[in-house]
Amino acid sequence: MSAEPSTASFEEVLVRLESTIAKLADGTAPLDELVDAHQRAAGLLAEAEGRLEALKARADLLVAALKQ
C-alpha cells in the first residue's frame, strides 16, 4: 500500500477495490496472496471512503450556495 494518496478517480479506486474483493471471494490464491489482497482492499476501501466524504462535502457546499 502506498503512503501517498493516488491520483486515481473515485471510480478507478472502486474498480480496483471490486477486483481485489473478487480475488478474495475466489479464495483459490495462496494464503499469503489472500492476506496481501485483504490489506490492499482495506487501503482501497479507506481511500474510497475518504474520496466519497470529500465529494459529499463539496456537494453539500454547492447545495448550500444554491439555497442562498
C-alpha positions in Angstrom: 0.0 0.0 0.0 1.2 3.5 -0.8 1.5 6.1 1.9 0.5 8.8 -0.6 -3.0 9.1 -1.9 -3.3 8.1 -5.5 -4.4 10.3 -8.3 -7.0 7.8 -9.5 -10.6 8.9 -9.6 -13.2 7.5 -7.2 -14.5 5.2 -9.9 -11.0 3.9 -10.6 -10.4 3.2 -6.9 -13.8 1.4 -6.8 -12.9 -0.8 -9.8 -9.6 -1.8 -8.1 -11.5 -2.5 -4.9 -14.0 -4.6 -6.6 -11.3 -6.6 -8.4 -9.4 -7.2 -5.2 -12.6 -8.3 -3.4 -13.3 -10.7 -6.3 -9.9 -12.3 -5.8 -10.6 -12.6 -2.1 -14.0 -14.2 -2.8 -12.5 -16.7 -5.2 -10.3 -18.0 -2.3 -8.1 -20.1 -4.5 -4.9 -18.0 -4.2 -2.2 -19.0 -1.7 -2.7 -17.6 1.8 0.0 -15.0 1.6 -1.6 -13.6 -1.6 -5.0 -13.5 0.1 -3.6 -11.6 3.1 -1.9 -9.1 0.7 -5.2 -8.8 -1.1 -7.0 -8.2 2.2 -4.5 -5.4 3.1 -4.9 -3.9 -0.4 -8.7 -4.0 -0.1 -8.6 -2.3 3.3 -6.4 0.5 1.9 -8.6 0.9 -1.1 -11.8 1.0 1.0 -10.3 3.7 3.2 -9.3 5.7 0.1 -12.7 5.3 -1.5 -14.5 6.3 1.8 -12.3 9.4 2.1 -12.9 10.4 -1.5 -16.6 9.9 -1.1 -16.7 12.0 2.0 -14.8 14.8 0.2 -17.2 14.7 -2.7 -20.2 14.8 -0.4 -18.8 17.8 1.4 -18.3 19.6 -2.0 -21.9 18.7 -3.0 -23.2 20.0 0.3 -21.4 23.3 -0.3 -22.9 23.6 -3.7 -26.4 22.9 -2.4 -26.0 25.4 0.3 -24.8 28.0 -2.2 -27.8 27.4 -4.4 -30.2 27.9 -1.5 -28.8 31.4 -0.8 
